[in-house]
């Protein structure tokens, strides 16, 4: 029986020891967490300074990008202004301006059509006598004359 008591005693000792170790472990874990919290409590000023520094760098990059965008926009506007000056387009076209231009185009079209008809008529008048002369020449070629109408006697080869 003493063997059984010794086993029970060893087992009880082992359980007690594990309980003790669990308590020590809980205490150690609590100390580690407290130290971690203390370290994090000391870091915010450094973290804040780092964030401010990063924000300053980003602000400077954004400012430079904005200035580059404004410069590009200004350059494009200057180019458009130069093109408008070259084409005398300082003001946008109005409906009245477009209507006036359309009227002028219509007048020019009518004049061009009139000139084209006049040229066609002139060409037809000049070409009528030329066509008649060409028809006479062609008819003359088709009708045989007396000299051409005589047939030459066929010469038959002589036997030697």
Secondary structure by P-SEA (a helix, b strand, c coil): caaaaaaaaaaaaaaaaaaaaaaaaaaaaaaaaaaaaaaaaacaaaaaaaaaaaaaaaaaaaaaaaaaaaaaaaaaaaaaaaaaaaacccccccaaaaaaaaaaaaaaaaaaaaaaaaaaaaaaaaaaaaaaaaaaaaaaaacccccccccccccccccc
